Amino acid sequence: MEYVLEAVMRGKILFVFGLAMGYVLGARAGRERYQQIKAGAEKIWMDPRVQEQVHTVEDFVKDKAPDLAEKATTAAKKVVSTVRNARDDKGE
């Protein structure tokens, strides 16, 4: 009976050890892959062609933002007016 108990305990210990080793090796592999992806993304981001497009978009947004803000404000005021008129019409 003792032999069976020892075998079961040994099996459990080996199982836990296997889980721990799998976790450590998987975490290491995951970290390495993350670093590869990060390095690739940084390389692409720092490419002069990409940066040129980023600056083009930034300039476009800076030029158009005031106009878009004004249009959004006008549209919001129109919606508020429409809702108030609809509410007043129902109240009569």
Secondary structure, 3 states (H helix, E strand, C coil): CHHHHHHHHHHHHHHHHHHHHHHHHHHHHHHHHHHHHHHHHHHHHCCHHHHHHHHHHHHHHHHHHHHHHHHHHHHHHHHHHHHHHHHHHHHC
